[in-house]
Amino acid sequence: MTPLPDELLKLLDRPSLCFIATTMPDGSPQLTQTWVDTDGEHILINTVEGYRKAKNIERDPRVAVSIADPDDTSRYFSVKGRVTRATTEGAAENIERLAQKYLGRPYPWYGGRDQVRLLLTIAVDTVIHAPMH
């Protein structure tokens, strides 16, 4: 596992743009924009149990994630890694924290409160940084 650089950790603490790529059953890529978080060592993604990216990760845990600076999207980090944990434990609390970060208010439960939230923990293998121009 590769340690997360300080600059990336700072972006993960902000409401930064994030995309996660997973692999479909036929081998084609699947890309989703998402909110992002960190525990200081891993990248954390919150999703819903049964969603396409969750199904893809269950089959193949390898992912690519791109996190862009919301103030300058040409400054971004691209990481490759693998989901080492997918759990419902703490996922509902995490989505509330993410909603405060991204929306400034409680999570509006877009798909309904019966959705089961899933917290994905990504161990990073490689980090590529696109510095400011």
C-alpha positions in Angstrom: 0.0 0.0 0.0 1.2 3.5 -0.9 0.9 6.3 1.7 -1.4 9.1 0.6 0.6 12.4 -0.1 -0.3 15.4 2.1 -1.7 17.3 -0.8 -4.0 14.5 -1.7 -5.2 14.2 2.0 -6.0 17.9 1.9 -8.1 17.4 -1.2 -9.9 14.5 0.4 -10.9 16.7 3.3 -12.5 19.2 0.9 -15.6 18.8 -1.3 -13.4 17.7 -4.2 -14.6 16.3 -7.5 -14.1 12.5 -7.5 -14.7 9.8 -10.1 -14.3 6.0 -9.5 -13.8 3.5 -12.2 -14.7 -0.2 -11.8 -14.8 -3.1 -14.2 -18.0 -4.4 -15.7 -18.6 -8.2 -16.1 -17.7 -7.9 -19.8 -14.4 -6.2 -18.9 -15.5 -2.7 -20.0 -14.9 0.3 -17.7 -17.7 1.8 -15.6 -17.2 5.4 -14.3 -19.2 7.1 -11.6 -18.9 10.6 -10.0 -19.0 10.3 -6.3 -18.3 12.0 -3.0 -15.0 11.0 -1.4 -13.5 10.8 2.1 -10.5 9.5 3.9 -9.5 7.8 7.1 -6.0 9.3 6.8 -4.6 6.1 5.2 -7.2 5.0 2.7 -9.7 6.5 0.3 -13.3 6.0 1.4 -16.3 5.9 -1.0 -19.9 5.7 0.2 -22.4 3.9 -2.1 -25.6 1.9 -1.9 -25.6 -1.9 -1.6 -26.7 -3.4 -4.9 -25.6 -0.4 -7.1 -23.5 -1.3 -10.2 -20.2 -0.1 -8.7 -20.8 -2.2 -5.6 -21.5 -5.3 -7.7 -18.5 -4.7 -9.9 -16.2 -4.3 -6.8 -17.6 -7.5 -5.2 -16.5 -9.4 -8.4 -13.2 -7.4 -9.0 -11.9 -5.1 -6.2 -9.5 -3.2 -8.5 -10.4 0.4 -8.9 -9.1 3.7 -10.3 -10.0 7.0 -8.6 -9.5 10.5 -9.8 -9.8 13.4 -7.3 -9.7 17.0 -8.6 -9.1 20.3 -6.9 -12.6 22.0 -6.9 -10.8 25.4 -7.3 -8.6 24.2 -10.2 -9.7 21.0 -11.9 -6.5 20.8 -13.9 -4.8 19.9 -10.6 -5.8 16.4 -9.7 -4.6 13.0 -8.4 -5.2 9.8 -10.2 -4.8 6.6 -8.0 -5.1 2.9 -8.6 -5.9 0.6 -5.8 -8.2 -2.1 -4.5 -11.2 -2.2 -2.2 -10.1 -4.0 0.9 -13.3 -3.6 2.8 -17.0 -3.0 2.0 -19.1 -2.6 5.1 -22.4 -1.2 6.2 -20.8 -0.4 9.6 -20.5 3.4 9.9 -21.8 3.9 6.4 -24.9 5.9 7.3 -22.9 8.1 9.7 -20.3 8.6 6.9 -22.9 9.7 4.3 -24.2 12.3 6.8 -20.6 13.6 7.3 -20.1 13.7 3.5 -23.4 15.6 3.0 -22.2 18.3 5.5 -19.0 18.5 3.5 -20.5 18.6 0.0 -24.0 20.1 0.7 -23.6 21.9 4.0 -26.7 20.1 5.3 -28.0 16.7 6.3 -28.1 14.0 3.7 -31.4 14.2 1.8 -31.7 10.4 1.2 -32.3 10.8 -2.6 -33.2 7.1 -3.1 -35.2 6.7 0.1 -34.3 5.8 3.7 -34.6 2.1 3.0 -31.4 2.1 1.0 -28.5 0.3 2.7 -25.4 2.4 2.6 -22.0 0.7 2.0 -18.7 2.2 2.9 -15.8 1.1 0.6 -12.2 1.3 1.9 -9.6 1.6 -0.9 -6.0 0.7 -0.3 -3.9 2.8 -2.8 -1.2 1.1 -4.8 -0.1 4.0 -7.1 -0.6 7.7 -7.1 -0.1 10.1 -10.0 -0.2 13.8 -9.4 -1.0 16.4 -12.1 0.4 19.6 -10.6 -0.8 23.1 -11.2 0.3 24.6 -14.6 
